[in-house]
């Protein structure tokens, strides 16, 4: 059995993966809060942004953490199409959960459905990403730890969506994002601790791309997307701010525009 190392580069990969999870959670929460304040196409657009931010953040967290994953006795490669498919699944299924909350008539039912859908999407992304691993040996999982990781994902997703429905202040959203990042990272490492690898002698070159050839550039691109989206969301005014601007714009006009006296009215 090969020895598994989850931090071959030391603490930077777990720390950076946690940061990516927090940024994705913060963006997803802020965009969902904006969506609940909006109507029509604006609500849909905010929910799409929330889904892409959450899905991207969680996927980036997973694969940044995987940069530090190593197994003694074998190299590691990644199946490129399956890895990209795991990103698509993350965005699509997380999007389904976010839209379930955004358009639910019954908030409790929408929250439960959205949390379950989003949590299962996070778990599906994780294990699809693990299925994309190519190494000299066979991978086995501890069923109890796998079930625990899925349960953590569902609870974390439900808690995050509940926060989006009930928390609006930036400070509270930041605290909720830090907790969500910790929960998603816990899910990841619980799933990783469920893994054991039986290494076999190498019989040829492994198919697929190395982490530095494929995963690292893609993670950098997605991380850049998260930070650009963060700037957009931060600079975009909320519904209350737009109303305040509109009200402030009307006040000077009402206060300074002279009223024309009617016929026969004394000046």
MARDREN-339693 format. One record per atom (N, C-alpha, C, O, CB): residue in three letters; z, x, y. Coordinates in steps of 0.02 Angstrom, whole numbers, plus 50000, padded with zeros to 5 digits. Each point is the difference from the previous one (the first is absolute). Glycine has a CB too. Example, Ala and Ser with C-alpha at 12.3 -4.5 7.8 and 13.67 -1.06 7.14 Angstrom:
! MARDREN-339693
ala503905066049716
ala500004995550059
ala500005004550060
ala500335005249999
ala500294985349942
ser499025007750112
ser500035004250059
ser500374996150055
ser500085002550055
ser498845003449913
! end
This chain:
! MARDREN-339693
unk500005004349940
unk500004995750060
unk500005004450063
unk500405004750005
unk500224986149932
unk498945007750110
unk499955004050061
unk500554998350049
unk500214994250005
unk498575006549978
unk501465004450052
unk500514998950051
unk499674997250063
unk499505002850024
unk501215006549928
unk499574985350075
unk499724996750059
unk500385002350062
unk500625000150001
unk499044990049930
unk499975011850120
unk500295002050064
unk499734995250053
unk499394999650010
unk500725012749954
unk500334984150069
unk499794995050050
unk499985002950071
unk499834996450047
unk500654994749880
unk499695015250081
unk499995003050066
unk499825007449994
unk500415004450015
unk500464987450027
unk498525009549936
unk499805007049989
unk499965003950066
unk500055006149999
unk499324990349900
unk500545000150157
unk499995003450065
unk500664999350038
unk500045001550059
unk498734996349946
unk501754999949960
unk500654999250033
unk500064993250035
unk499654995349983
unk500405017050032
unk500404987450034
unk500154993750033
unk499454997350046
unk500014994050013
unk501165009549981
unk498345000450031
unk499514997150047
unk499614994149973
unk499884995250036
unk500045016050013
unk499874989049887
unk499594994449975
unk500414993549994
unk499754994850021
unk499555013549917
unk501324991850035
unk500384993750000
unk500164997650071
unk499984993950014
unk500515009449877
unk499665001450155
unk500164998050069
unk499394996950034
unk500054994950034
unk500815014249972
unk498554994149986
unk499404997450031
unk499794993349969
unk499784995550035
unk499855016249990
unk500454987649910
unk499824993749968
unk500464994450024
unk499774994350011
unk499815011949888
unk501064995350111
unk500474995050028
unk499794998150071
unk500034994150018
unk500905010549911
unk498875000350110
unk499784998650069
unk499394995450000
unk499954995550041
unk500505015749996
unk499074990049917
unk499414995849996
unk500194992849981
unk499724995250026
unk499595014949942
unk501164989249985
unk500224993349980
unk500334996450059
unk499894994050009
unk500285010149874
unk500224999550157
unk500344996950058
unk499504997950053
unk500054994650029
unk500965012449948
unk498494997450037
unk499494998350050
unk499614993849978
unk499884995550040
unk500035016749994
unk499884987749902
unk499634994249975
unk500424993650003
unk499754994750019
unk499615012849906
unk501284993050057
unk500444994150003
unk500104997750072
unk499984994050013
unk500605009949883
unk499535000850150
unk500104998150070
unk499384996550028
unk500064994950034
unk500725014849980
unk498644993049971
unk499384996950025
unk499904993149968
unk499834995250035
unk499675016149981
unk500624988349919
unk499924993549967
unk500474994850029
unk499804994250010
unk499855011749887
unk500974996050115
unk500494995250028
unk499804998050071
unk500014994050016
unk500895011149914
unk498934999750112
unk499814998450069
unk499394995650003
unk499984995250039
unk500505015649998
unk499034990749921
unk499384995950000
unk500144992949974
unk499704995250023
unk499625015349961
unk501124989049966
unk500174993349975
unk500384996050052
unk499884994050007
unk500155010549876
unk500424998750153
unk500354996650055
unk499504997650053
unk500054994450023
unk500975012849957
unk498494997150038
unk499494998050048
unk499594994149973
unk499834995450038
unk500125016550005
unk499904988349892
unk499594994749970
unk500364993350004
unk499694994850014
unk499795013649910
unk501184991750064
unk500374993750001
unk500054997150071
unk500144994050008
unk500515010049893
unk499255000250150
unk500014997650069
unk499314997450022
unk499944996550051
unk500975011649974
unk498574993549935
unk499314998550020
unk499744994049960
unk500324997549954
unk499495014650076
unk499594985749989
unk499664994549965
unk499265001849992
unk499755004650032
unk501074986950015
unk498855004849908
unk499285000749992
unk499795006949976
unk500325003049957
unk499554988750132
unk499575010749941
unk499725006549979
unk500485005750014
unk500005005049963
unk498864990650058
unk501545003850031
unk500475005450017
unk500515000949944
unk500175005649982
unk499674992050141
unk500424996849850
unk500485000649945
unk499675003349940
unk500305004549969
unk500304985250071
unk498795008249944
unk499655003049942
unk499925007650010
unk500115003949954
unk499294985250026
unk500395012950080
unk499895007150013
unk500645004149995
unk499995005649973
unk499064991350101
unk501505000449951
unk500645003549995
unk500225000649927
unk500275005249980
unk500054990650135
unk499564999049846
unk500195000249929
unk499575005049962
unk500255003549955
unk500134984650052
unk498985012350010
unk499575005049969
unk500245007150016
unk500005004449958
unk499034987650048
unk501175009050057
unk500255006650020
unk500655001549963
unk500115005749979
unk499354993150134
unk500984996249880
unk500635000949964
unk499875001949927
unk500325004549974
unk500244987250102
unk498965004949892
unk499845001549930
unk499725007049992
unk500205003649954
unk499584984250026
unk499775014250065
unk499705006749994
unk500535005350014
unk500005005349968
unk498884990250067
unk501585003250013
unk500525005050015
unk500495000749942
unk500165005649980
unk499734991650142
unk500344997249851
unk500475000349943
unk499675003249940
unk500295004549969
unk500294985350073
unk498815008049941
unk499665002749942
unk499865007450007
unk500115003949954
unk499384985150027
unk500275013050079
unk499855007150012
unk500645004249999
unk500015005449970
unk499004991250098
unk501525000849964
unk500635003850002
unk500295001149931
unk500235005549984
unk499984989850128
unk499784999549846
unk500285000649933
unk499575004649957
unk500275004249963
unk500224984250047
unk498855011049995
unk499565004349960
unk500085007350022
unk500055004449957
unk499134986250029
unk500845010550079
unk500085006950025
unk500675002949978
unk500045005949981
unk499234991450118
unk501264998649904
unk500655002349976
unk499965002349928
unk500255005349982
unk500324986950098
unk499105003749879
unk499965001549928
unk499645006649988
unk500255004349963
unk499764983550011
unk499415013250058
unk499615005949984
unk500225006250037
unk499885005649976
unk499184986950003
unk501285006750077
unk500325005950030
unk500565002549954
unk500085006049990
unk499644989950127
unk500664999349856
unk500525002049951
unk499695003249938
unk500285004649972
unk500454986050070
unk498685006849938
unk499675002849940
unk499745007150011
unk499885003649952
unk499814984850016
unk500225013650095
unk499805006950013
unk500535004949973
unk499835005649982
unk499544990650121
unk501265001549895
unk500535004349975
unk500134999249926
unk500485002949974
unk500014996650138
unk499104996549853
unk500114998749929
unk499655005349958
unk499415001350010
unk500694986450013
unk500265015249930
unk499715005049956
unk500294999549930
unk500564997749991
unk499265009850107
unk499794994749853
unk500225000049930
unk499875006949973
unk499445002550004
unk500324985049980
unk500765015649988
unk499915006749972
unk499544999749939
unk500064995649958
unk501095007850082
unk498385001449957
unk499565000449942
unk499334996550010
unk499585000349955
unk501425000349977
unk498904996250125
unk499364996650010
unk499844999450074
unk500454999350042
unk499714994449851
unk499205006550123
unk499784998350068
unk499974992550007
unk500064996349950
unk499285014450058
unk500584987050054
unk499954992850013
unk499384998750042
unk499865003550049
unk501404995249947
unk498364996249984
unk499424997850037
unk500074992550012
unk500424996649969
unk498855012649981
unk500314988250095
unk500014992850016
unk499314997049991
unk499505002850023
unk501454999050057
unk499024992449887
unk499384996249995
unk499874996950068
unk500384995750023
unk499805002049853
unk499275004450157
unk499884997950069
unk499884992550006
unk500334996850042
unk499195014449979
unk500034985649940
unk499904992850008
unk500644995949989
unk500134995350037
unk498705006349927
unk501565000249986
unk500614996249985
unk500525001050055
unk500374995450017
unk499405005849860
unk500265004850151
unk500465001250056
unk499824995850061
unk500444997150031
unk499755014649926
unk499164988150059
unk499784995950056
unk500124992649985
unk500194996150045
unk498945012549986
unk500764989449907
unk500124993049980
unk500744998150010
unk500154994450019
unk498905006349898
unk501405004050070
unk500724998650010
unk500144998650074
unk500444995950015
unk499855011349887
unk499364996150144
unk500084998650072
unk499744993050016
unk500324996450038
unk499565015949988
unk499544985949946
unk499724993350012
unk500474994649975
unk500114995050033
unk498725009749959
unk501454996449948
unk500474995249972
unk500624999350044
unk500234994450012
unk499365008549873
unk500665002750139
unk500604999850044
unk499864995750061
unk500404995750017
unk499945015749943
unk499104989750074
unk499844996250060
unk499884992649985
unk500244995650036
unk499275014750014
unk500124988449896
unk499814993149984
unk500614995849980
unk500094994550025
unk498795009649938
unk501534998649991
unk500564996149975
unk500554999550053
unk500314994750008
unk499425008949875
unk500405001850154
unk500494999750054
unk499754995050053
unk500404996450030
unk499965015649948
unk498984987950034
unk499724995250047
unk500134992949979
unk500154995750041
unk498975012649988
unk500814990449905
unk500154993349975
unk500724997950014
unk500134994350018
unk499015007449894
unk501335003050079
unk500704998450013
unk500134998850074
unk500374995550018
unk499935011349884
unk499404997350141
unk500104999350072
unk499704993450025
unk500314996650041
unk499675015949972
unk499434985649962
unk499694993750021
unk500404994049973
unk500034994850033
unk498855010849969
unk501434995249939
unk500414994549974
unk500584998550047
unk500204994250008
unk499495009149875
unk500605002050147
unk500544999050049
unk499734997550066
unk500294995650032
unk500375013449912
unk498784993850078
unk499734998450066
unk499754992950007
unk500024997250055
unk499685014449954
unk500084985449935
unk499724993250004
unk500404994949961
unk499774994449988
unk499125010850026
unk501714996749964
unk500414995349960
unk500294994550043
unk500265001250055
unk500025008249867
unk499674984350053
unk500334994450034
unk500744999949982
unk500434998350041
unk498494995149957
unk501235008549940
unk500695000649978
unk500175007550000
unk499775003749957
unk500174985649972
unk500475012850119
unk500145007150009
unk500345003149938
unk499855005649981
unk500254992450142
unk500364998349846
unk500355002749941
unk499525001149943
unk500005005349968
unk501064988950067
unk498535000849951
unk499515000749946
unk499505005650015
unk499835004049957
unk500304983750016
unk499645012550089
unk499535005250020
unk500315006949994
unk499675004849979
unk499794987250098
unk501185008649940
unk500345006449995
unk500065002349927
unk499875005849985
unk500774991550120
unk499564998149851
unk500075001749930
unk499325001949969
unk499955004949963
unk501054987550029
unk498495003550023
unk499345001549973
unk499725006550029
unk499725004149964
unk500074983650023
unk500305013250078
unk499755006150032
unk500365006249975
unk499695005149988
unk500024988250112
unk500955006249892
unk500395005849975
unk499805001849929
unk499945005949983
unk501004990850091
unk498974998149883
unk499805001449931
unk499305003149998
unk499895004949964
unk500834985549997
unk498815006750076
unk499325002650001
unk499975007250026
unk499695004349970
unk499884984050046
unk500765012850041
unk499995006650030
unk500345005249955
unk499755005549991
unk500264989250122
unk500565003549858
unk500365004649955
unk499595001849939
unk499975005849980
unk501104989450060
unk498604999849930
unk499575001449942
unk499405004350021
unk499765004149961
unk500614985149985
unk499395009750116
unk499455004250024
unk500215007250008
unk499625004649983
unk499924985550076
unk501065011049967
unk500265006950007
unk500065003349931
unk499805005749991
unk500834991050114
unk499654999549847
unk500085002849932
unk499325001349968
unk499915005149967
unk501184988750021
unk498445001650022
unk499335000949971
unk499665006350029
unk499695003849964
unk500204983850021
unk500195013350081
unk499725006050032
unk500305006349969
unk499645004849985
unk500184988850121
unk500845006449885
unk500345006049973
unk499745001749930
unk499825005749986
unk501214991450082
unk498954997849888
unk499825001549931
unk499255001049991
unk499795003349953
unk501214990150010
unk498595003750081
unk499295001750000
unk499905007350021
unk499595003649972
unk500114984450054
unk500695014150025
unk499985007050022
unk500215004649944
unk499715005449992
unk500524991050124
unk500275001649845
unk500225004149944
unk499475000149945
unk499915005049965
unk501294992450062
unk498454996949964
unk499474999849950
unk499425004550018
unk499615002049957
unk500724986350016
unk499605013450092
unk499475004450023
unk500145007349985
unk499575004350009
unk500174987550080
unk500875009849887
unk500175006949984
unk499605002449939
unk499914996449952
unk501255001950094
unk498615007849958
unk499675003249944
unk500355006649985
unk500035004350044
unk498854990249985
unk501395006249911
unk500355006149981
unk499915001249926
unk499754995849963
unk501095002550128
unk499375007649887
unk499945001949929
unk500614997449963
unk500505003549992
unk498825006850036
unk500644983649949
unk500564996949966
unk499994992550007
unk499514997150025
unk501165013249994
unk499864986649958
unk500054992750004
unk500624998150041
unk500515003449997
unk498904995349891
unk500524995950150
unk500544997750044
unk500344994049968
unk499674995349978
unk499715008950125
unk501284996049895
unk500394994449974
unk500484997550054
unk500195003850044
unk499715000749837
unk500304989150114
unk500444997050049
unk500614996949967
unk499964997449944
unk499055000350129
unk501565002849961
unk500604996549979
unk499954992850025
unk500014998950061
unk500695011949942
unk499264984349952
unk499894993050022
unk500544997450046
unk499854996150046
unk499565002049847
unk501215003950096
unk500554997450042
unk499935002650072
unk500104996250048
unk500655003349852
unk499085006950108
unk499915002850067
unk499384997150034
unk500004999150061
unk500575011549901
unk498914988049999
unk499404996850029
unk500194993150026
unk499814998250056
unk499445008149865
unk501124989850039
unk500204993350022
unk500455000450062
unk499944995950046
unk499995000049835
unk500515009250120
unk500445000850059
unk499595001750062
unk500154997650054
unk500785006249871
unk498555000450067
unk499595001950058
unk499624993950027
unk499934999350061
unk499965012349893
unk499874984050002
unk499664993950022
unk500484995450036
unk499834997150051
unk499365003949853
unk501424998450069
unk500514995850033
unk500175002650069
unk500074996150047
unk500395000949840
unk499605009650120
unk500145003050066
unk499444998550048
unk500124998450058
unk500555010849887
unk498704991250031
unk499434998650043
unk500014992850025
unk499864998850059
unk499475009849878
unk500824986750019
unk500014992950020
unk500564998650049
unk499904996650050
unk499615000249839
unk501085005950097
unk500574999050046
unk499865003250068
unk500144997050052
unk500665002749849
unk498925006350098
unk499855003550063
unk499494996150041
unk500074999350061
unk500195011749885
unk499214986550021
unk499484996350035
unk500284993550028
unk499844998150057
unk499305007049868
unk501264991350036
unk500294993750024
unk500465001250059
unk499994996250049
unk499934999149836
unk500485010050112
unk500455001750055
unk499605001750063
unk500194998050055
unk500675006149863
unk498604999650074
unk499595001950058
unk499694993950033
unk499994999450061
unk499775011749885
unk499984984250012
unk499694994050028
unk500534995550033
unk499874996850051
unk499235003849862
unk501494999250057
unk500554996250032
unk500165002950069
unk500104996450048
unk500385000749838
unk499525009650117
unk500135003350065
unk499464998250050
unk500144999050059
unk500445010449882
unk498794990150036
unk499464998250046
unk500084993050027
unk499794998550056
unk499455009249881
unk501064987950023
unk500104993050022
unk500604999250046
unk500024995450041
unk499465000949853
unk501025008150100
unk500634998950035
unk500185005350051
unk500454999050040
unk499914995249860
unk499295011550099
unk500185005650045
unk499435001150049
unk499425000849980
unk501305004649930
unk499444994850154
unk499485001050050
unk500125006050045
unk499525002950026
unk500304984949972
unk500805014350011
unk500135005550046
unk499765006649970
unk500065001149940
unk500944992750107
unk498715010749994
unk499755006449975
unk500525004149963
unk499845003349950
unk499364996650144
unk501425000049930
unk500535004049967
unk500134997449930
unk500085003949953
unk500434998650159
unk499524990949881
unk500134997049934
unk499415001249954
unk500105001249940
unk500624990150112
unk498675008449974
unk499405001449959
unk500025007349976
unk499815001349943
unk499524990050122
unk500885013349978
unk500055007049981
unk500505000949942
unk499855003549952
unk499864999950166
unk500874993449888
unk500505000549947
unk499734997049935
unk500105002949946
unk500824996550140
unk498754994849919
unk499724996949940
unk499465004449969
unk499935000249939
unk500324988550110
unk499355014749993
unk499485004449975
unk500295006049962
unk499735002149949
unk499534994350146
unk501285006449931
unk500335005649966
unk500264997849931
unk499955003749951
unk500365001350160
unk499974989049886
unk500244997449936
unk499424998649953
unk500045001449940
unk500964993650118
unk498475002149969
unk499414998549958
unk499705006549974
unk499805000349941
unk499974989350126
unk500185015649975
unk499755006449977
unk500425002949944
unk499735002849952
unk499824999250162
unk501114997349893
unk500455002549947
unk499904996149935
unk500015002849946
unk500825000650141
unk499074989949920
unk499924995949940
unk499345001649964
unk499985000549939
unk500704990450116
unk498785009949984
unk499355001649970
unk500025006949967
unk499735000949946
unk499694991950140
unk500905012149947
unk500075006649971
unk500424999849936
unk499855003449951
unk500045001750163
unk500634990749886
unk500424999249940
unk499584997149943
unk500065002149942
unk500964996350129
unk498564996749946
unk499564997149949
unk499555005449970
unk499915000449939
unk500124988550120
unk499685015349985
unk499545005249977
unk500365004849952
unk499755001349945
unk499604997850163
unk501225003549913
unk500335005049959
unk500334997049937
unk500075003449950
unk500135003350154
unk499984986949899
unk500234996749939
unk499434999749950
unk500095001349940
unk500754991850125
unk498565005049960
unk499415000049956
unk499845006949973
unk499785000749943
unk499794989550121
unk500535015049978
unk499845006849978
unk500515002549948
unk499825003749954
unk499654998550158
unk501164995749896
unk500505002049951
unk499894996649932
unk500285002149950
unk500544999850144
unk498784992749906
unk499834996649937
unk499485003849960
unk499874998449943
unk500404990850111
unk499445016049977
unk499435003649969
unk500255005849958
unk500465003750019
unk498804993050078
unk500435004149846
unk500075006149961
unk499315002049975
unk499584995649987
unk501625001549977
unk498685009350029
unk499335002549982
unk500055004449939
unk500405004849998
unk499234994750123
unk499974999049828
unk499935004349941
unk499385004350011
unk499434997749995
unk501134993749928
unk499555015050092
unk499465004650015
unk499685002549936
unk500345001549951
unk500225002050155
unk498774996749894
unk499635002849943
unk499595005950025
unk499845000350060
unk500104988349882
unk499885016050014
unk499605005850022
unk499344997950033
unk499684995249978
unk500845011649931
unk499294996850143
unk499394998350036
unk499395001249956
unk499935005149968
unk500634997950141
unk498994992149891
unk499385000549961
unk499395000750044
unk499445000649975
unk501104992749935
unk499555006550154
unk499435000450047
unk500244998650070
unk500594998750012
unk498614997949898
unk500335003650136
unk500184998750069
unk500134992650011
unk499644995749974
unk499675014150063
unk501214988750001
unk500194993050013
unk499494996850047
unk499775003250048
unk501454999649934
unk498614990850006
unk499564996550047
unk500394997850062
unk500614999750000
unk498674996449904
unk500355002350149
unk500324997550060
unk500095005450053
unk499785005749992
unk500794985949938
unk499765006450124
unk500115004450058
unk500735002050003
unk500454996349979
unk498604998250083
unk501085011549966
unk500685002150011
unk500304996150059
unk499634996950038
unk500115014749915
unk500914988850054
unk500344996550055
unk499765002750067
unk499914996150047
unk501085001949880
unk498925008550079
unk499795002950063
unk499274998550016
unk499804999850058
unk501055009249925
unk498744990149965
unk499294998550012
unk499904992850024
unk499554998750040
unk500165009749872
unk500704987050063
unk499874993050013
unk500584996350032
unk499924996950052
unk499315003449852
unk501355000050064
unk500574995950022
unk500245002350069
unk500134995850043
unk500205002449838
unk499735008350129
unk500265002450064
unk499564998150059
unk500254997450050
unk500285012149888
unk498804991750059
unk499584997950057
unk500034992450013
unk500024997850057
unk499235011849919
unk500754986549969
unk500034992750010
unk500664997950029
unk500024995550043
unk499195003049862
unk501345004650073
unk500664998350027
unk500055001850074
unk500304996450039
unk500205005449847
unk499195003950133
unk500005001950071
unk499614994950041
unk500224998150055
unk499865014149913
unk499354985650007
unk499594995050037
unk500394993450007
unk500004997150054
unk498945008249902
unk501384992449990
unk500374993850004
unk500625000750043
unk500194995350036
unk499385001749850
unk500755008950111
unk500575001150044
unk499804999850073
unk500364997450042
unk500175009449869
unk498884996150104
unk499754999750069
unk499864992850021
unk500144998050057
unk499365013449929
unk500234984749968
unk499884992950014
unk500654996450017
unk500024995950046
unk498995004249876
unk501525001550041
unk500654996850014
unk500255001750069
unk500254995650036
unk500025004849842
unk499665005950142
unk500275002050066
unk499574997250056
unk500274998150053
unk500195012349896
unk498884989250042
unk499574996950051
unk500164992550006
unk500044997450055
unk499055011049921
unk501014988349967
unk500184992950002
unk500684999050032
unk500114995150035
unk499215003049862
unk501145006650092
unk500664999650032
unk499935000150076
unk500324996150034
unk500205009649867
unk499054998750124
unk499895000350072
unk499704993550026
unk500194997650053
unk499655014949939
unk499684984749971
unk499694993750020
unk500514994350004
unk500024996250048
unk498905007649900
unk501504995749999
unk500494994749998
unk500525000950055
unk500214995150031
unk499625003749845
unk500375007450137
unk500505001350052
unk499744998250069
unk500384997550042
unk500095011649888
unk498884992150082
unk499724998750066
unk499774992850009
unk499874997850056
unk499795014249948
unk500274984449941
unk499774993150005
unk500584995550021
unk500525000149968
unk498605002049943
unk500804993950143
unk500554995850023
unk500164994349952
unk499554997449967
unk500135005450150
unk500954995449879
unk500214994449959
unk499824993450035
unk499795000050058
unk501145006949892
unk499174987550015
unk499864993550029
unk500454998750061
unk499784997350050
unk499864998449837
unk501005006350108
unk500464999150056
unk499795004250060
unk500054997850057
unk500884999849862
unk498845008650067
unk499785004350055
unk499384997350034
unk499935000350061
unk500565009549879
unk499044987550019
unk499404997150030
unk500174994050043
unk499724999050054
unk499615005049849
unk501154991850073
unk500204994250039
unk500345002250065
unk499904997050052
unk500244996449842
unk500275012050101
unk500335002550060
unk499505002750051
unk500074998950060
unk500945003949871
unk498475000850043
unk499485002650045
unk499624994350034
unk499865000450060
unk500045009749868
unk499944984750033
unk499644994450028
unk500414996450052
unk499754998150053
unk499635000649840
unk501275000550093
unk500454996750048
unk500075004250063
unk499994997350056
unk500634997349850
unk499445012050086
unk500065004450058
unk499365000050042
unk500025000750061
unk500795006549875
unk498634992050030
unk499374999850036
unk499914993750040
unk499645000050050
unk499885007149862
unk500804987450067
unk499934993750036
unk500494999550058
unk499864996750050
unk499774998049846
unk500945008750098
unk500524999350052
unk499775002450069
unk500114996450048
unk500735005149863
unk498855004250096
unk499805002250067
unk499514995350032
unk500014998750060
unk500195013049905
unk499344985649991
unk499514995450028
unk500334993850029
unk499814997650053
unk499355006749865
unk501344993150046
unk500344993950023
unk500425001450062
unk500084995750043
unk499935000049840
unk500265010450119
unk500455001550056
unk499625001850063
unk500264998850055
unk500595005049863
unk498554999050076
unk499665002550060
unk499434995750024
unk499805000550058
unk500525010749905
unk499414984549994
unk499434995950021
unk500244994550047
unk500414995949980
unk498995006649912
unk500344997250172
unk500234994850046
unk499734993249980
unk499454999449973
unk500615009050120
unk500344986449919
unk499794993249984
unk499654997150061
unk500265000250056
unk500704998349862
unk498454998650071
unk499624997050054
unk500294993150015
unk500034995849955
unk498925010550012
unk501264992550095
unk500304993450014
unk499494994549997
unk499425001050017
unk501415004550055
unk499394988749905
unk499554994349995
unk499884997050069
unk500355001650048
unk500064996049835
unk499084998150121
unk499814996950064
unk500574995950028
unk500284995849965
unk498535003949997
unk501365001550101
unk500544996250032
unk500685002949989
unk500494997650029
unk498824992549958
unk500755015149971
unk500665002949988
unk500155005050056
unk499575004150016
unk500324994549857
unk500695001150156
unk500165004750054
unk499995007149975
unk500225001449944
unk500484989950112
unk499045013349985
unk499985007149983
unk500685003150007
unk500085006049987
unk498734994750050
! end
